[in-house]
Every structure is written in C-alpha cells, then in structure tokens.
Amino acid sequence: MPHQNAASGAGLSGSQSVDRALGLLSLIGREPAEGLPLGEIVTGSGLNKPTTRRLLLALMRAGLVEQEPQTRRYCLGEEAFVLGVLAARRHGLLEMAMDSLRRLSGETQDTSFLTVRRETYAICLHREEGTYPVRTHALQTGDQHPLGVGAGSLALLAALPDGDVDRIIAANEAVLLTRYPGFAPDAIRADIVATRERGFSLNPGRLVASSWGMGRAFRYPDGRVAGALSIAAIDSRMTPHRQAELAALLAREGARMEALLAPMFLSKRGDRPMAAVAPRPIETGRAK
C-alpha cells in the first residue's frame, strides 16, 4: 500500500508538471514574433521563478522553446514549428493555401504543390492535380526530400539565410551524395544562386527525367519562411516563355498567401494585426 500511494502521488505530481509546462508553452506561443522575458512568464503563469525556470529548461531540452541569445526572451522552438507543420494538413497553412493551389492548377492545367520545411528536409503537404492529360508523378503528398531537391524544396532553401543554407547542406551531404545523383552540394549551391537571381526555382528534370518544376517561397510577416508553392509539368510544357508566365502566377499566389498570413501575428497594443511586412528581396550573393 505505501508503494501504491507513492506511485499515485508521483503520477499526480508528473501530471501537474505536464499541465504547467504546457501552460507555459501556450503563454509563450501567444507572442510568436518577439518572445517573452522570464519576468512576464512568471507573472503570466502564476508560478514562482524556480519552478518556471525548471519547466522552461525541460521545454528547451525538447526543442519546444528556445531562448534568444541577445534579448534573453523565450520563444517557440523549432520542434514546436515541426508539430505545427504536421498538424497543417488539418489546420492553418494548408487550408489557407487550397484556393491558391486550385487557381494554379486551374489556370495552368498542371499539377501544383504546397511544400514546407521540416528541419533539413522538405515535405509535400498537398498535391493538386491539373487537367492536362499527361501528368508528372515525381512528387506525392507526404513525400520528403532533402532541402534543395525539387522545385518547392529548392525555393525554400534559397529563401533561407546563408548560414542556415551552409548548415543544412552540410547535414544532408551524405544522403545527397549517396541517394540523389545530380544534387551534390556544389550543384545545389549553384541552384540557389540561380534561384535568387531569377526569383523562382527551377528543377529541369533532375529528380525524375522529363518532369520539370518551378517554385516560389512565401514568408510569415516576421520574415521567416512559411512554405513554397510549386508547379510541375512535362518538359515540353516548360519552355522559357511559359516559365515566365508560370513565374508570374507563382508570385501572385505567393503574395496572396503572405496577405492571408499577416493577421496571424498580433501586436501587443490592442491585439491589432501587425502590418504585413513586404517580402524581403531574395539575396543575390552566392551562399558561402
């Protein structure tokens, strides 16, 4: 009996800690852009400082929370973003993107895609079929490739800062060299330069022969890369003239996505939506 009581008490204590940690995560998630200082988290949670610190450290170990080195504010971590990505098939980003995907496939008759980043990989959240009788099957919903492999994936990578590009290519180098012929690190770096200069990514049938793709990234209002829209078609439908037409459509729908995402970020003053930040120009310098 004493052991049962002790186990019951431990379970209750563990459950209480989980509830408190999730409460902190929710509190921090309400300020996704700027984060919160420790004092505001303590006040908002009603917990004492030692308990708050202990729970924050646990959340940081799990990657759900991170602390900005300069401001010392606590923000949502990368793993929180990953969980959000995995939930996006039912909530949020995919729902917002469906109209854009339908327009792209309706106007071009080709297949369009929504792709998002997951750590050093890109994952296809949705494939919207076009009506053109000859279709490409290079990418299916749920497929994952290293960032830089494929049009949407390359658009995502090219939109990231050079430091992130270096880290991601280094992390994926082994799998690129062994499983993705034609996508060696140097080739991807050259693709990034071309993507930044053109304003859209182009995959000229290097993943699957005769299957070409074009992509463009779009951002959250705080500048972070949110995802990429892309179009795939057989090579005969990707002439230079048509590439210019498709690039204009991708730019239009990317701007619409950024306008839809703008209200997600609320300012502290009166909970008014932040003014949408104009998309940052894509850097044209070679990734180091």
DRENDREN-787848 format. One record per residue (C-alpha): residue in one letter; residue number from 1; z, x, y. Coordinates in steps of 0.001 Angstrom, whole numbers, plus 500000, padded with zeros to 6 digits. Layout:
N
+------+-----+--------+--------+--------+
! code ! pos !      Z !      X !      Y !
+------+-----+--------+--------+--------+
!    A ! NUM !      Z !      X !      Y !
...
+------+-----+--------+--------+--------+
END
This chain:
288
+------+-----+--------+--------+--------+
! code ! pos !      Z !      X !      Y !
+------+-----+--------+--------+--------+
!    M !   1 ! 500000 ! 500000 ! 500000 !
!    P !   2 ! 500792 ! 502712 ! 502565 !
!    H !   3 ! 497389 ! 504224 ! 501871 !
!    Q !   4 ! 495686 ! 500839 ! 502358 !
!    N !   5 ! 497454 ! 500301 ! 505674 !
!    A !   6 ! 496492 ! 503774 ! 506828 !
!    A !   7 ! 492870 ! 503181 ! 505857 !
!    S !   8 ! 492865 ! 499839 ! 507637 !
!    G !   9 ! 494303 ! 501449 ! 510786 !
!    A !  10 ! 491743 ! 504253 ! 510644 !
!    G !  11 ! 488924 ! 501721 ! 510319 !
!    L !  12 ! 490193 ! 499778 ! 513299 !
!    S !  13 ! 490507 ! 502949 ! 515351 !
!    G !  14 ! 486995 ! 504055 ! 514366 !
!    S !  15 ! 485535 ! 500668 ! 515219 !
!    Q !  16 ! 487286 ! 500720 ! 518592 !
!    S !  17 ! 485868 ! 504185 ! 519340 !
!    V !  18 ! 482364 ! 503000 ! 518470 !
!    D !  19 ! 482747 ! 499984 ! 520751 !
!    R !  20 ! 483961 ! 502169 ! 523585 !
!    A !  21 ! 481187 ! 504734 ! 523114 !
!    L !  22 ! 478542 ! 502003 ! 523128 !
!    G !  23 ! 480121 ! 500601 ! 526260 !
!    L !  24 ! 479716 ! 503998 ! 527959 !
!    L !  25 ! 476111 ! 504199 ! 526784 !
!    S !  26 ! 475382 ! 500792 ! 528265 !
!    L !  27 ! 477092 ! 501756 ! 531517 !
!    I !  28 ! 475037 ! 504942 ! 531858 !
!    G !  29 ! 471856 ! 503091 ! 530903 !
!    R !  30 ! 472125 ! 500911 ! 533999 !
!    E !  31 ! 471351 ! 503970 ! 536138 !
!    P !  32 ! 468440 ! 505499 ! 534179 !
!    A !  33 ! 466961 ! 507454 ! 537078 !
!    E !  34 ! 469944 ! 509113 ! 538779 !
!    G !  35 ! 472684 ! 509004 ! 536157 !
!    L !  36 ! 476399 ! 508621 ! 536839 !
!    P !  37 ! 479157 ! 511122 ! 537706 !
!    L !  38 ! 482203 ! 511264 ! 535469 !
!    G !  39 ! 484419 ! 509545 ! 538042 !
!    E !  40 ! 482216 ! 506452 ! 538198 !
!    I !  41 ! 482037 ! 506285 ! 534405 !
!    V !  42 ! 485830 ! 506437 ! 534173 !
!    T !  43 ! 486191 ! 503695 ! 536800 !
!    G !  44 ! 483469 ! 501506 ! 535330 !
!    S !  45 ! 484729 ! 501762 ! 531765 !
!    G !  46 ! 488442 ! 501394 ! 532471 !
!    L !  47 ! 489172 ! 504314 ! 530147 !
!    N !  48 ! 491181 ! 507390 ! 531026 !
!    K !  49 ! 489391 ! 510657 ! 531744 !
!    P !  50 ! 490214 ! 512498 ! 528473 !
!    T !  51 ! 489028 ! 509577 ! 526360 !
!    T !  52 ! 485869 ! 509242 ! 528444 !
!    R !  53 ! 485106 ! 512945 ! 528098 !
!    R !  54 ! 485649 ! 512828 ! 524329 !
!    L !  55 ! 483309 ! 509873 ! 523887 !
!    L !  56 ! 480682 ! 511384 ! 526180 !
!    L !  57 ! 480711 ! 514583 ! 524134 !
!    A !  58 ! 480138 ! 512546 ! 520971 !
!    L !  59 ! 477206 ! 510743 ! 522604 !
!    M !  60 ! 475792 ! 514068 ! 523776 !
!    R !  61 ! 476006 ! 515524 ! 520266 !
!    A !  62 ! 473985 ! 512543 ! 519052 !
!    G !  63 ! 471389 ! 513089 ! 521789 !
!    L !  64 ! 472036 ! 509657 ! 523284 !
!    V !  65 ! 473439 ! 511084 ! 526528 !
!    E !  66 ! 472758 ! 514305 ! 528396 !
!    Q !  67 ! 474311 ! 515918 ! 531457 !
!    E !  68 ! 472132 ! 517154 ! 534290 !
!    P !  69 ! 472943 ! 520870 ! 534802 !
!    Q !  70 ! 472810 ! 520741 ! 538614 !
!    T !  71 ! 474240 ! 517332 ! 539535 !
!    R !  72 ! 476605 ! 517131 ! 536515 !
!    R !  73 ! 475688 ! 513452 ! 536259 !
!    Y !  74 ! 475378 ! 511803 ! 532867 !
!    C !  75 ! 472021 ! 510261 ! 531961 !
!    L !  76 ! 470414 ! 508715 ! 528907 !
!    G !  77 ! 469343 ! 511396 ! 526438 !
!    E !  78 ! 466146 ! 511949 ! 524518 !
!    E !  79 ! 467379 ! 510164 ! 521403 !
!    A !  80 ! 468052 ! 507041 ! 523465 !
!    F !  81 ! 464417 ! 507174 ! 524535 !
!    V !  82 ! 463321 ! 507585 ! 520914 !
!    L !  83 ! 465290 ! 504496 ! 519909 !
!    G !  84 ! 463671 ! 502631 ! 522762 !
!    V !  85 ! 460268 ! 503737 ! 521537 !
!    L !  86 ! 460996 ! 502480 ! 518045 !
!    A !  87 ! 462032 ! 499108 ! 519465 !
!    A !  88 ! 458970 ! 498902 ! 521677 !
!    R !  89 ! 456885 ! 497104 ! 519046 !
!    R !  90 ! 459039 ! 494058 ! 519683 !
!    H !  91 ! 460234 ! 494608 ! 523216 !
!    G !  92 ! 459099 ! 496031 ! 526503 !
!    L !  93 ! 456312 ! 498542 ! 526667 !
!    L !  94 ! 454032 ! 497086 ! 524009 !
!    E !  95 ! 454419 ! 493578 ! 525405 !
!    M !  96 ! 453526 ! 494877 ! 528867 !
!    A !  97 ! 450521 ! 496762 ! 527539 !
!    M !  98 ! 448938 ! 493976 ! 525490 !
!    D !  99 ! 446951 ! 492474 ! 528360 !
!    S ! 100 ! 445592 ! 495913 ! 529260 !
!    L ! 101 ! 444639 ! 496622 ! 525662 !
!    R ! 102 ! 442889 ! 493268 ! 525321 !
!    R ! 103 ! 440982 ! 493840 ! 528554 !
!    L ! 104 ! 439919 ! 497331 ! 527491 !
!    S ! 105 ! 438684 ! 496197 ! 524086 !
!    G ! 106 ! 437144 ! 493015 ! 525523 !
!    E ! 107 ! 435167 ! 494804 ! 528233 !
!    T ! 108 ! 434113 ! 497823 ! 526156 !
!    Q ! 109 ! 433829 ! 496182 ! 522700 !
!    D ! 110 ! 435510 ! 499322 ! 521386 !
!    T ! 111 ! 438990 ! 499920 ! 519935 !
!    S ! 112 ! 441882 ! 500630 ! 522303 !
!    F ! 113 ! 445322 ! 502082 ! 521630 !
!    L ! 114 ! 448802 ! 502404 ! 523083 !
!    T ! 115 ! 450400 ! 505769 ! 522300 !
!    V ! 116 ! 453864 ! 507042 ! 523199 !
!    R ! 117 ! 455692 ! 510298 ! 522792 !
!    R ! 118 ! 458351 ! 510881 ! 520154 !
!    E ! 119 ! 459818 ! 514337 ! 520658 !
!    T ! 120 ! 456957 ! 516771 ! 519871 !
!    Y ! 121 ! 454754 ! 514094 ! 518287 !
!    A ! 122 ! 452757 ! 511106 ! 519492 !
!    I ! 123 ! 452966 ! 507750 ! 517737 !
!    C ! 124 ! 450425 ! 504925 ! 517929 !
!    L ! 125 ! 452261 ! 501706 ! 518784 !
!    H ! 126 ! 449260 ! 499409 ! 518671 !
!    R ! 127 ! 445555 ! 499323 ! 517801 !
!    E ! 128 ! 443466 ! 496601 ! 519456 !
!    E ! 129 ! 440152 ! 496052 ! 517724 !
!    G ! 130 ! 436889 ! 495696 ! 519635 !
!    T ! 131 ! 433924 ! 493548 ! 518642 !
!    Y ! 132 ! 431341 ! 496318 ! 518239 !
!    P ! 133 ! 430197 ! 496178 ! 514589 !
!    V ! 134 ! 430535 ! 499933 ! 513961 !
!    R ! 135 ! 434159 ! 500974 ! 514437 !
!    T ! 136 ! 436178 ! 504116 ! 514182 !
!    H ! 137 ! 439213 ! 504237 ! 511900 !
!    A ! 138 ! 440668 ! 507558 ! 512989 !
!    L ! 139 ! 443953 ! 506094 ! 514221 !
!    Q ! 140 ! 446047 ! 503223 ! 512886 !
!    T ! 141 ! 449220 ! 501598 ! 514158 !
!    G ! 142 ! 452185 ! 503759 ! 513181 !
!    D ! 143 ! 450182 ! 506968 ! 512761 !
!    Q ! 144 ! 451825 ! 510106 ! 514156 !
!    H ! 145 ! 450207 ! 513384 ! 515168 !
!    P ! 146 ! 451467 ! 516476 ! 516983 !
!    L ! 147 ! 451121 ! 516115 ! 520728 !
!    G ! 148 ! 447652 ! 517290 ! 521726 !
!    V ! 149 ! 445906 ! 515986 ! 518601 !
!    G ! 150 ! 443802 ! 512954 ! 519519 !
!    A ! 151 ! 442891 ! 511410 ! 522868 !
!    G ! 152 ! 446069 ! 509484 ! 523662 !
!    S ! 153 ! 448240 ! 512282 ! 522316 !
!    L ! 154 ! 446411 ! 514869 ! 524429 !
!    A ! 155 ! 446730 ! 512691 ! 527550 !
!    L ! 156 ! 450494 ! 512577 ! 527024 !
!    L ! 157 ! 450809 ! 516328 ! 526553 !
!    A ! 158 ! 448615 ! 517160 ! 529556 !
!    A ! 159 ! 450765 ! 514946 ! 531793 !
!    L ! 160 ! 453940 ! 516906 ! 530984 !
!    P ! 161 ! 455231 ! 519911 ! 532965 !
!    D ! 162 ! 454016 ! 523308 ! 531795 !
!    G ! 163 ! 457458 ! 524265 ! 530486 !
!    D ! 164 ! 457504 ! 521231 ! 528186 !
!    V ! 165 ! 453936 ! 521974 ! 527104 !
!    D ! 166 ! 454911 ! 525508 ! 526076 !
!    R ! 167 ! 457936 ! 524307 ! 524126 !
!    I ! 168 ! 456022 ! 521555 ! 522317 !
!    I ! 169 ! 453071 ! 523736 ! 521344 !
!    A ! 170 ! 455453 ! 526423 ! 520041 !
!    A ! 171 ! 457366 ! 523845 ! 517995 !
!    N ! 172 ! 454147 ! 522438 ! 516483 !
!    E ! 173 ! 452296 ! 525730 ! 515983 !
!    A ! 174 ! 452886 ! 525989 ! 512233 !
!    V ! 175 ! 451766 ! 522453 ! 511451 !
!    L ! 176 ! 448778 ! 522742 ! 513792 !
!    L ! 177 ! 447524 ! 525879 ! 512077 !
!    T ! 178 ! 448028 ! 524536 ! 508541 !
!    R ! 179 ! 447110 ! 520842 ! 508831 !
!    Y ! 180 ! 444908 ! 520384 ! 511896 !
!    P ! 181 ! 441790 ! 522588 ! 511847 !
!    G ! 182 ! 440278 ! 522786 ! 515298 !
!    F ! 183 ! 443597 ! 522175 ! 517053 !
!    A ! 184 ! 445025 ! 525685 ! 517242 !
!    P ! 185 ! 447434 ! 526261 ! 520143 !
!    D ! 186 ! 444781 ! 528033 ! 522250 !
!    A ! 187 ! 442350 ! 525148 ! 521716 !
!    I ! 188 ! 444958 ! 522625 ! 522815 !
!    R ! 189 ! 445755 ! 524662 ! 525925 !
!    A ! 190 ! 442054 ! 524650 ! 526828 !
!    D ! 191 ! 442000 ! 520869 ! 526252 !
!    I ! 192 ! 444955 ! 520470 ! 528611 !
!    V ! 193 ! 443164 ! 522361 ! 531379 !
!    A ! 194 ! 440050 ! 520200 ! 530939 !
!    T ! 195 ! 442113 ! 517005 ! 530850 !
!    R ! 196 ! 443920 ! 517843 ! 534067 !
!    E ! 197 ! 440655 ! 518707 ! 535812 !
!    R ! 198 ! 438840 ! 515536 ! 534676 !
!    G ! 199 ! 441767 ! 513153 ! 534989 !
!    F ! 200 ! 441335 ! 511889 ! 531414 !
!    S ! 201 ! 441484 ! 513384 ! 527930 !
!    L ! 202 ! 438501 ! 513663 ! 525619 !
!    N ! 203 ! 438503 ! 514173 ! 521861 !
!    P ! 204 ! 434878 ! 514870 ! 520838 !
!    G ! 205 ! 435202 ! 514057 ! 517137 !
!    R ! 206 ! 437513 ! 516939 ! 516294 !
!    L ! 207 ! 440047 ! 514848 ! 514375 !
!    V ! 208 ! 437522 ! 512697 ! 512495 !
!    A ! 209 ! 433820 ! 513517 ! 512645 !
!    S ! 210 ! 431727 ! 511129 ! 514797 !
!    S ! 211 ! 434889 ! 509441 ! 516137 !
!    W ! 212 ! 435332 ! 510173 ! 519857 !
!    G ! 213 ! 438254 ! 509164 ! 522023 !
!    M ! 214 ! 439275 ! 509120 ! 525664 !
!    G ! 215 ! 442809 ! 508673 ! 527016 !
!    R ! 216 ! 444877 ! 508484 ! 530174 !
!    A ! 217 ! 448662 ! 508691 ! 530590 !
!    F ! 218 ! 450756 ! 506402 ! 532780 !
!    R ! 219 ! 454225 ! 507015 ! 534201 !
!    Y ! 220 ! 457539 ! 505396 ! 534956 !
!    P ! 221 ! 458393 ! 505133 ! 538673 !
!    D ! 222 ! 460605 ! 508235 ! 538446 !
!    G ! 223 ! 457642 ! 510321 ! 537280 !
!    R ! 224 ! 458438 ! 510520 ! 533565 !
!    V ! 225 ! 455509 ! 509948 ! 531230 !
!    A ! 226 ! 455749 ! 506455 ! 529729 !
!    G ! 227 ! 452736 ! 506343 ! 527438 !
!    A ! 228 ! 448978 ! 506601 ! 527211 !
!    L ! 229 ! 446107 ! 504157 ! 526883 !
!    S ! 230 ! 443037 ! 505331 ! 524983 !
!    I ! 231 ! 439658 ! 504119 ! 523743 !
!    A ! 232 ! 437858 ! 505259 ! 520603 !
!    A ! 233 ! 434229 ! 504753 ! 519606 !
!    I ! 234 ! 431481 ! 506355 ! 517588 !
!    D ! 235 ! 429880 ! 509377 ! 519218 !
!    S ! 236 ! 426658 ! 507567 ! 520223 !
!    R ! 237 ! 428720 ! 505286 ! 522482 !
!    M ! 238 ! 430392 ! 508175 ! 524307 !
!    T ! 239 ! 427568 ! 509517 ! 526441 !
!    P ! 240 ! 428571 ! 511249 ! 529701 !
!    H ! 241 ! 427505 ! 508218 ! 531741 !
!    R ! 242 ! 429610 ! 505868 ! 529630 !
!    Q ! 243 ! 432548 ! 508275 ! 529709 !
!    A ! 244 ! 432633 ! 507822 ! 533494 !
!    E ! 245 ! 432686 ! 504031 ! 533061 !
!    L ! 246 ! 435459 ! 504156 ! 530473 !
!    A ! 247 ! 437482 ! 506587 ! 532590 !
!    A ! 248 ! 437424 ! 504091 ! 535457 !
!    L ! 249 ! 438662 ! 501314 ! 533160 !
!    L ! 250 ! 441464 ! 503510 ! 531808 !
!    A ! 251 ! 442506 ! 504449 ! 535356 !
!    R ! 252 ! 442563 ! 500790 ! 536368 !
!    E ! 253 ! 444721 ! 499729 ! 533428 !
!    G ! 254 ! 446984 ! 502750 ! 533817 !
!    A ! 255 ! 447651 ! 501729 ! 537422 !
!    R ! 256 ! 448409 ! 498178 ! 536264 !
!    M ! 257 ! 450893 ! 499485 ! 533714 !
!    E ! 258 ! 452677 ! 501545 ! 536379 !
!    A ! 259 ! 452872 ! 498489 ! 538624 !
!    L ! 260 ! 454449 ! 496493 ! 535778 !
!    L ! 261 ! 456946 ! 499262 ! 535043 !
!    A ! 262 ! 458059 ! 499640 ! 538666 !
!    P ! 263 ! 460615 ! 496755 ! 538640 !
!    M ! 264 ! 462407 ! 498311 ! 535637 !
!    F ! 265 ! 464124 ! 500798 ! 537949 !
!    L ! 266 ! 466670 ! 499237 ! 540253 !
!    S ! 267 ! 468234 ! 500867 ! 543267 !
!    K ! 268 ! 471950 ! 500803 ! 543878 !
!    R ! 269 ! 471515 ! 498920 ! 547136 !
!    G ! 270 ! 471469 ! 495241 ! 546353 !
!    D ! 271 ! 469817 ! 495758 ! 542946 !
!    R ! 272 ! 466427 ! 495671 ! 544585 !
!    P ! 273 ! 463473 ! 497108 ! 542709 !
!    M ! 274 ! 462618 ! 500639 ! 543699 !
!    A ! 275 ! 459325 ! 501045 ! 545480 !
!    A ! 276 ! 456712 ! 502122 ! 542986 !
!    V ! 277 ! 456079 ! 505835 ! 543188 !
!    A ! 278 ! 452431 ! 506801 ! 543348 !
!    P ! 279 ! 451333 ! 508603 ! 540171 !
!    R ! 280 ! 451735 ! 512331 ! 540550 !
!    P ! 281 ! 448448 ! 514213 ! 540683 !
!    I ! 282 ! 447786 ! 515969 ! 537432 !
!    E ! 283 ! 448221 ! 519699 ! 537829 !
!    T ! 284 ! 445030 ! 521700 ! 537520 !
!    G ! 285 ! 446635 ! 525062 ! 536755 !
!    R ! 286 ! 446473 ! 526495 ! 533263 !
!    A ! 287 ! 449622 ! 525948 ! 531209 !
!    K ! 288 ! 451440 ! 529207 ! 530907 !
+------+-----+--------+--------+--------+
END
